[in-house]
């Protein structure tokens, strides 16, 4: 069992930036593929980004490519999401998730992840 706690969300003007963090409990953080998803009111949960166990491979959803950047620090059991050039369409609750399955690729579907944080709200004003 792993517990995930997100932080760093908030209210920001369009064009602004935030750095989201997700801290994980346990001693096996480096065995998980980590992902970020987001969910806006009335919409399905959307894949944002994922990162391999060692951090050497990263994956992004089409709507955030070139603006968001995922990274991880396995020594600190933390994954980050740097979000830049924000627009009101980025407004959502952002969730981090852990995939302990051992698969060799990142799953872009929420069902590929077993553990979820409680989410952090990002609100972008126009």
Secondary structure, DSSP 4 states (H G I P E B T S, - for coil): ---EEEE--EEEETT--EEEEEEE-SS-GGGSEEEEEEE-TTS--EEEEEE-TTS--EEE-TTTTTTEEEEEEGGGTEEEEEE-S--GGG-EEEEEEEE-S--SS---SGGG-SEE---EEEEEE-
